[in-house]
Amino acid sequence: MPTNMRVPLFASPVLLVLSVLFFPHPSTAAVFQLALTPSSRVIAGRVTVRVAFANHGDEAMQNLRPSIWFDGAWHEGPLVAESLGPGESGNYPLDLGPTPALPGAYTAVAAMRYSDRNGHPFTTLQTIPVYTAEPPESAPLTATLAPPAPRWPVRSARGQTAKLTLRRRGTLTLILESKSADPLQAACTLILPEELAGIQTDPMSLEIPPQGAAHHAFQIQNAWAVPGSNYRVFAIVDYVLDGQHASLIVPGNIELATRRQLSERTVQRLWLIPGTLGLLYLALQFFWKKRDVKSFVVTP
């Protein structure tokens, strides 16, 4: 479906439902699964990464172009493959420049952008630990990145991160818990694929009290992601511990509502129209009936 398609305001609601259910979409018949296996090296004061990629899906991917997020900035890579068929693989190196001034543990994020045969874009993300010094044996911070708790309990597989089912907009809440006896100042960055947009794109600074917790709600909206797609996203939490840089990777899952889910919600909203009109009709009938009764009252 073209991303610039507009449905007229006077279109029938039934047509809207049918278009969601049966209109052909460029990715409905294909399964895209791009595996990224990254590694990092620090040599002579410079950081380099190498990312191996493989197509585990059932359709060729077009125009693969990588980029790396590191130390608060994106580093764009060249076109690494014009086409990558099922079962095919490759790898690419990328120089990220000199090591940051503060030694310690950092996190880079590899993003691979590609498209299907119709030109519809997709993105796969994967994290890359980068060490410029020996990391501490234990970290005082733990974190989760999940949607707000549902109104009714939902049973999920043990150890699985709760998914955010995204229609147009949604929220992922980052919760940080500290075991440290001192307060910690953390910079929190949410890394999203290009198909999804964050309302808050700048790093968010959070202060975690001693042996306490802090949280931040990231607002997310669907830019042009395909219904039914699944995305692995990451919150990167950077802080300083005992004079060294520390980094915490917090994964999250976003699932785009399927076309059937979107149509079901549209139908539910359509049922509100006759219900609202019925209540309005009953209210008017009651009002006029009460008015007619008053008109027959004779005052002495």
C-alpha positions in Angstrom: 0.0 0.0 0.0 1.5 3.4 -0.9 2.5 5.4 2.1 1.0 8.5 0.6 -2.5 7.1 0.1 -5.3 9.1 1.6 -8.9 7.9 2.2 -11.5 10.5 1.6 -13.5 11.8 4.6 -16.7 10.7 3.0 -15.6 7.1 2.4 -17.9 4.5 3.8 -16.8 2.9 7.1 -17.4 -0.5 5.6 -14.9 0.3 2.8 -12.4 1.3 5.4 -12.8 -2.1 7.1 -12.5 -4.0 3.8 -9.5 -2.0 2.8 -7.7 -3.0 6.0 -8.6 -6.7 5.6 -8.1 -7.3 1.9 -6.0 -4.6 0.3 -2.7 -6.1 -0.8 0.4 -5.1 1.1 4.0 -5.4 -0.1 5.0 -7.7 2.8 1.9 -9.9 3.3 3.4 -12.9 1.5 7.0 -12.6 2.7 8.8 -13.4 5.9 11.8 -11.1 6.6 14.3 -12.2 9.2 17.7 -10.6 9.1 20.3 -11.9 11.7 23.0 -9.5 12.8 26.1 -10.8 14.7 28.3 -7.9 15.7 31.7 -7.7 17.4 33.9 -4.8 18.5 37.6 -4.1 18.9 39.7 -1.3 20.5 43.1 -1.0 18.8 45.6 1.9 19.1 42.9 4.1 20.8 40.3 3.6 18.1 37.0 1.7 18.1 36.1 -0.6 15.2 33.1 -2.9 14.8 32.4 -5.7 12.4 28.8 -6.9 11.8 28.0 -10.2 10.1 24.5 -10.4 8.6 22.5 -13.2 7.1 19.1 -13.5 5.5 17.1 -16.2 7.4 13.8 -15.2 5.7 12.1 -16.5 2.5 12.5 -13.5 0.3 15.4 -11.4 -1.0 16.2 -8.2 0.7 17.2 -5.1 -1.3 19.7 -2.2 -0.8 21.2 -3.2 2.6 22.8 -0.1 4.3 24.2 -0.2 7.8 24.6 2.5 10.5 26.1 2.3 14.0 25.0 4.4 17.0 27.9 4.9 19.4 28.6 7.5 22.2 25.5 9.5 21.3 26.0 9.8 17.6 25.1 7.8 14.4 27.8 6.6 12.0 26.5 5.9 8.5 28.0 3.0 6.5 28.0 2.4 2.8 25.7 0.2 0.7 26.9 -3.3 1.6 24.6 -5.3 -0.7 22.2 -4.4 -3.5 20.4 -7.8 -3.0 20.6 -10.5 -0.3 18.8 -13.7 -1.1 17.5 -16.3 1.3 20.4 -18.1 3.0 23.0 -15.5 1.8 25.2 -13.6 4.2 28.0 -11.0 4.4 29.8 -8.8 6.8 31.1 -5.2 7.0 33.6 -3.3 9.2 33.1 0.3 10.4 35.5 2.6 12.1 33.8 4.6 15.0 36.7 6.9 15.7 38.8 7.4 18.8 37.8 5.9 22.2 35.8 8.1 24.5 37.7 10.1 27.1 36.2 8.2 30.1 37.4 4.5 30.2 34.9 1.8 30.9 32.0 -0.1 29.2 30.0 1.4 26.3 27.2 0.2 24.1 27.0 0.5 20.3 23.9 -0.3 18.3 24.0 -1.7 14.8 21.1 -0.8 12.5 20.6 -2.5 9.1 18.2 -0.8 6.8 16.8 -2.7 3.8 13.7 -2.9 1.7 11.5 -5.5 0.0 11.0 -5.9 -3.7 8.4 -3.1 -3.7 10.7 -0.7 -1.9 9.0 -0.8 1.5 11.7 -0.1 4.2 12.6 -2.3 7.2 15.2 -2.0 9.9 16.9 -4.6 12.2 18.7 -3.5 15.4 21.4 -5.3 17.4 23.6 -4.2 20.3 27.4 -4.3 20.5 29.2 -4.1 23.8 32.4 -2.0 23.6 35.0 -2.2 26.4 37.8 0.4 26.7 38.6 -0.9 30.2 37.9 -3.9 32.4 34.2 -3.8 33.3 33.2 -4.2 37.0 32.2 -7.6 38.2 28.7 -6.5 39.2 26.5 -3.5 38.3 24.2 -1.8 40.8 21.5 -1.0 38.2 18.8 -3.3 36.9 16.1 -2.2 34.5 13.1 -3.3 32.5 11.5 -1.8 29.4 7.8 -2.7 29.0 4.4 -1.3 28.2 2.2 -0.1 31.1 0.6 -2.8 33.2 -2.7 -4.0 31.6 -6.0 -3.5 33.4 -6.4 -7.3 33.6 -3.5 -9.7 34.3 -2.0 -11.2 31.2 -0.1 -14.5 31.5 3.2 -14.5 29.5 6.0 -17.0 29.1 8.5 -17.0 31.9 11.5 -14.8 31.2 9.9 -13.1 28.2 9.8 -9.3 27.9 6.3 -8.0 27.7 5.3 -6.8 24.2 3.8 -3.5 23.3 1.1 -4.0 20.7 1.3 -0.8 18.7 -1.6 0.6 16.6 -0.8 4.3 16.2 0.8 5.4 19.4 1.9 3.6 22.6 4.2 3.8 25.6 7.2 1.9 26.8 8.2 2.5 30.4 11.8 2.3 31.5 12.1 1.3 35.2 15.5 1.6 36.8 16.3 0.1 40.2 19.6 0.8 42.1 21.3 -1.2 44.8 23.9 1.5 45.3 24.2 3.4 48.6 24.8 6.6 46.6 22.6 8.4 44.1 23.2 7.7 40.4 22.7 10.0 37.4 21.9 8.1 34.2 21.4 9.2 30.6 18.7 7.0 28.9 18.4 6.7 25.2 15.7 4.7 23.3 17.0 3.3 20.0 14.2 2.7 17.5 14.0 1.6 13.9 13.2 4.2 11.3 9.7 2.8 10.8 8.9 3.9 14.4 9.2 7.4 15.8 9.9 8.4 19.3 8.2 11.6 20.6 11.2 12.1 22.9 14.3 11.6 20.8 17.0 13.2 23.0 18.6 11.3 25.8 16.6 11.5 29.0 18.5 12.2 32.3 17.3 10.3 35.3 18.4 10.5 38.9 18.1 7.2 40.8 18.0 7.7 44.6 20.1 5.4 46.8 18.7 1.9 46.8 15.6 3.3 45.1 14.0 3.4 41.7 13.2 5.9 38.9 11.2 5.6 35.7 10.5 7.3 32.4 7.7 6.7 29.9 8.8 6.8 26.2 6.1 7.8 23.8 6.2 5.9 20.5 4.3 6.2 17.3 4.1 4.2 14.1 5.6 6.1 11.2 5.4 3.5 8.3 5.8 0.1 9.9 3.9 -2.8 8.3 1.0 -4.2 10.3 1.9 -7.5 12.0 5.7 -6.7 12.1 7.8 -7.4 15.2 10.6 -5.2 16.4 13.4 -5.6 19.0 14.2 -2.2 20.4 16.7 -1.1 23.1 17.1 1.5 25.8 20.7 2.3 26.5 21.4 3.5 30.1 24.8 5.2 30.5 26.1 6.3 33.9 29.4 6.7 35.8 30.4 4.3 38.5 33.6 4.7 40.6 35.2 7.0 38.0 34.4 4.6 35.1 31.8 4.7 32.4 29.1 2.0 32.7 26.4 1.0 30.2 23.3 -1.1 30.6 21.3 -2.6 27.7 17.6 -2.9 28.3 15.7 -4.7 25.5 12.1 -4.2 24.6 9.6 -5.7 22.1 7.1 -3.9 19.9 4.5 -5.7 17.8 2.5 -3.9 15.2 -1.2 -4.6 15.3 -2.2 -6.9 12.5 -4.7 -5.7 9.8 -7.3 -7.9 11.4 -6.8 -6.3 14.8 -7.0 -2.9 13.2 -10.3 -3.8 11.4 -11.8 -5.3 14.6 -11.1 -2.1 16.5 -12.7 -0.1 13.6 -15.8 -2.3 13.8 -16.0 -1.8 17.5 -15.9 1.9 17.0 -18.5 1.7 14.3 -20.9 0.0 16.8 -20.6 3.0 19.0 -22.4 5.2 16.4 -25.8 3.5 16.5 -25.6 3.1 20.3 -24.9 6.8 20.7 -27.7 7.8 18.3 -30.1 5.4 20.1 -29.3 7.0 23.5 -29.7 10.5 22.0 -33.1 9.5 20.5 -34.3 8.1 23.9 -33.1 11.3 25.6 -35.0 13.5 23.2 -38.1 11.4 23.5 -38.0 11.7 27.3 -37.5 15.4 27.0 -40.4 16.0 24.7 -42.7 13.7 26.6 -42.0 15.5 29.8 -42.6 18.8 28.1 -46.0 17.6 26.7 -47.0 16.5 30.2 -46.2 19.9 31.6 -48.3 21.6 28.9 -51.5 19.9 30.3 -51.0 21.0 33.8 -53.8 23.6 34.7 -52.9 26.1 37.4 -55.7 27.4 39.6 
